[in-house]
């Protein structure tokens, strides 16, 4: 009788890549629910379109590369990319925005570089940046959060807007985000930035209606939702603490110091922590293992770099938020970070050699 | 060194980076008392059981052997002898499949036990301290004791290091899941193990013996604690359960807080490590004069009805062990020799228990699911997190797949201990260790090829230089000969008128001419080559020639010796190189023969000349 031959080790921890990716999507649920509560049904349609386009385009690419499409889709990485991109864009963005972004993420950023595990850049963020630069109007048209929104769109109205770029009753997105007073509502980050640029001080900037709480209506809860998801990922050991901690330290420490020195024009750490894509970036985007540094020290540094870049761009850059840019810039630095943060291998410590003398 | 001493004296346990906690699953096998497997119908004893050369077989087919009788004659310090596990007859000496992942055959002695279990004459030692270390080392070597924990390195060689030893570490950690052979041995034979430890300490001259046991073996810890209580210089160290804390390097780090420097041995730090099983075998060898003919093997896994530990005579076929324990194979059954982390699968079970076999594991698919499809690396770093050597397994994996061997060496591939922790946690189920092993053997092969190519190049260049030199020497000889001939013709032309002029010298000149003629004749008989030579060749030239001949002979001899050495060392590893060498060797004797004929002729010529001169003198 002959027996099966296998390579050691013969056991496995049974935590697999597709499960890791599935956990990422699962941990996004609180954030997505909060987003859908404050910003309408749009996010669900965006996710639906993104996932369909991602699966379809990934299948075609993998098929063209003569590999198993079933196996490629089973690893759930396309799912994660699609969902992350879909929740990053304004929920009422026209359908072709998410289609273009997803296609770019999957086809160019991921598959052209050799598929899963080979991409240099975070696919979702590269797609986001492409969209932001190419379609700045559509990409910045966030509706005000539900409590202060002038209109409340139902499922059908939302879908109609995404497909035809106006509601069944004929409003386009620009009109939807304009209050009765004729002021269009920006995101808190955008609003504060614009106010500061216009020479107002922070106290004045915080007077705007969307700022009527800690760090902006809706947005602070959204960030807390993603923070909760991040905690789930940490608890499940899907991610490690180094990147989020580095990210938050890199963002919050400079903003805290700056706020102390210039309290009237520099937003403090709480505002930075709970607005924009901070928590989504720290726990879900920067932690993409493929495009991040690999060693623990390297990851801390990588996170720190992103955090500092986010703060710099938010403070002095031309865009209100900066997570996507910061992540891509840090992706570029990964090889050099990896090279200089390699841990010392057993038996190669200087002390180890010294002891034998 | 001072740091190490301080650390050890403090009794601390350091930690090592990485490591994993796979399900231990030592029960139920660890709870069954040791039993003895009956002798199988035949015992298969491969000549090569461990690192080192195999000995020469000293028994013949059909011969009756007694229990404990040596079957091979180990070359001194290069290998270990093999002993008959019981009395019986040598049934065959033939190729048998080996206990290796490949199942490839190797030469083995097959013994059919006769059931009498009759011992050879034994000489138990009452007090080992009455004997000096060298004597004890010889006993251990003659008993065939090899390291029973890992690679099976000959124990006597490890002990014979001429370096001071501060710490003898006895490894009872047994960190790999399922395996509990050492656990059982410590529970049941604590006294004998401690005696073995005393002998080892005596031989190595170690100041302190550290006995390390993982904290998941409370019974073994208790039984050893009692056994070592009377000795002040044995200290028990209970280490936390973590795989692979039983690895030599990791255990040293745990107990001393220091790493073994890369590419060095623990002995450089004044440390020698031995397994508890080895300590037991040393005691049996030294005190009881019982060579290593059996060992404890764990039989475990869900496909076995009666898991437990057994005393298995070396050479017992694995299928006999499995039958003994009640084997219920399932579809695509894996039979693993060793543990789940570092063991290898056996393609067939008609292979023997050898000195390094500590476990036979036959898992069900539920307990150790077979690996799924290998997915792409997502650089998650889980592997680096668990690597006890602080390597970057994901980086090594990329480089191994790219076959970038220089970069692999730069990334310290050879510091990998192949513990398998990285592959255990890899979410993409990449068989990382498999890639590293492949890369390592490729690098070793390349180095070997390179060395061989370098040698061949040197050989070729030396041969070219020699041919060139010989050609020049030949030309030089011809030129000189031509000159001499010319000179002689001139001389003769000059001599003719002189002879007529001087009457005094005439008779002597005639005698000389006769002698010359005679010499010429003799030379002609000597051979054609000699005939070409002028009769009046200079003695100086002759001595040069004979020197050249002697040199040629020496060269030929040297080449033959080199060729023999090469064929011995390479042992037919590379046929092309071998045949090249033999071509050269067969080509060599021909010019040598020609030359020896020339030498004989020259000697004959010289003799004749001397005779002629003598005659001249007499006249």
Interface residues (C-beta under 8 A of the other chain):
Chain A: X1 X2 X3 X4 X5 X6 X7 X8 X9 X10 X11 X12 X13 X14 X15 X16 X17 X18 X19 X20 X71 X75 X77 X115 X116 X117 X118 X240 X289 X290 X292 X294 X295 X296 X299 X338 X342 X343 X344 X345 X346 X347 X348 X349 X351 X352 X353 X355 X356
Chain B: X1 X3 X4 X16 X17 X20 X22 X23 X101 X177 X249 X253 X258 X259 X260 X261 X262 X263 X264 X268 X269 X329 X332 X333 X334 X335 X336 X338 X340 X341 X342 X343 X344 X345 X346 X347 X348 X349 X361 X363 X368 X369 X370 X371 X372 X373 X375 X376 X377 X378 X379 X380 X381 X384 X385 X388 X389 X390 X391 X392 X394 X395 X412 X415 X420 X423 X424 X425 X426 X427 X428 X429 X431 X433 X434
